[in-house]
Amino acid sequence: MNHSLIKLLNKLKSKKKTNFQLSLKKFSKLDKTKIINFAYDLQAGNYIRDWEKKRQAYRSFSEEIIKVINENFGKLSYLLDCGCGELTNTNLLKKGIKNTKVYGLDFSFNRILAGIKYFNLKNKNLNFVCATLKNIPFKDNSFEISVTMHAIEPNNGEEEQIIKELSRVSSRGLVLIEPDYKLADIKQKQRMKKYGYTQKLEKILIKKNFKYKKIPMKNFLSFKNKSSIYIISLNKKKIKCPIMVEPITKKSINLINSNYVYSKTSSLIYPIIEGVPILKKEFAMLLPKNKIKKNVLLK
Ligand SMILES: C[S@@+](CC[C@H](N)C(=O)[O-])C[C@H]1O[C@@H](n2cnc3c(N)ncnc32)[C@H](O)[C@@H]1O
């Protein structure tokens, strides 16, 4: 970050009706992923306000998804909610899918934190990690399924890389609830183009020979942005339980204490803030092996 970017972000923060993504595209030189990340950081709290206004719509939306998950996958031990945002839907998934350990991942720390505080989820058998969908810090086949709910949506052009990562960490399948360009009416298509929403998700599933089926959603959180559920079947063997890895080398990490995670193999250390590991490569700090024993942080 530089000074002018911080100034811009703070200026945008106070503007209520601005579309942060379009403004950052216009006024900054950031790459697409950073723009989406900052745009979501700036709007933290919006989804919780929305949830307060339309709880029933959220319940119907998540019940429809839970039904599809139950029917297609049955009993699950571990599920990853990718792009969990402010946990409005993660919390409902957790309550609706019994005996499943739910992990939430999002690159906006601000939003995860808003959700943990609002829903009082600290130490409630939910695990969160701040990381990008393009580089998921878990070992291959850590989860039976990974779910996205409108999280691939803003990553137009990056779908292939994201689906590859989601499939890598999932053994039995993916459940992607994303806007459906094919089924969208003209207005929704125009809106999806304006905001750079994913338009090629299904084409990529076909191109990459994924075995999938699609069910148009009956319930929506916004009628301007209707979605379909893409159920993708994978047939791999799950590892016993999810193993967190260091995002650059994908080597195992060893938890040091409640404030840091450390990978002995790569000598990289990452912060844990409010119980959430920040596993984004720009947060990595080098802690060479020969210094480890002397470091007071290490137990
Ligand atoms: C439209 S919101 C949906 C949030 C949540 N799934 C829900 O249903 O309320 C999209 C979320 O995905 C996250 N996201 C988008 N692109 C991402 C990426 N490349 N890596 C990690 N998170 C991402 C955003 O930060 C945001 O919280």
The ligand as a Gaussian input file, in Angstrom:
#p B3LYP/6-31G(d) Opt

LIG

0 1
 C      -20.920000     -11.673000      -2.975000
 S      -20.009000     -11.990000      -1.524000
 C      -20.796000     -13.440000      -0.896000
 C      -20.443000     -13.752000       0.520000
 C      -21.054000     -15.023000       1.116000
 N      -20.700000     -16.204000       0.383000
 C      -22.547000     -14.904000       1.227000
 O      -23.233000     -15.770000       0.683000
 O      -23.025000     -13.960000       1.858000
 C      -18.475000     -12.631000      -2.177000
 C      -17.431000     -12.926000      -1.114000
 O      -16.362000     -13.615000      -1.722000
 C      -15.131000     -13.051000      -1.319000
 N      -14.190000     -13.220000      -2.449000
 C      -14.362000     -12.800000      -3.718000
 N      -13.294000     -13.127000      -4.467000
 C      -12.439000     -13.780000      -3.635000
 C      -11.144000     -14.344000      -3.819000
 N      -10.528000     -14.312000      -5.007000
 N      -10.530000     -14.922000      -2.757000
 C      -11.146000     -14.955000      -1.536000
 N      -12.369000     -14.421000      -1.303000
 C      -13.007000     -13.832000      -2.341000
 C      -15.439000     -11.591000      -1.024000
 O      -14.511000     -11.011000      -0.116000
 C      -16.839000     -11.682000      -0.463000
 O      -16.838000     -11.805000       0.925000

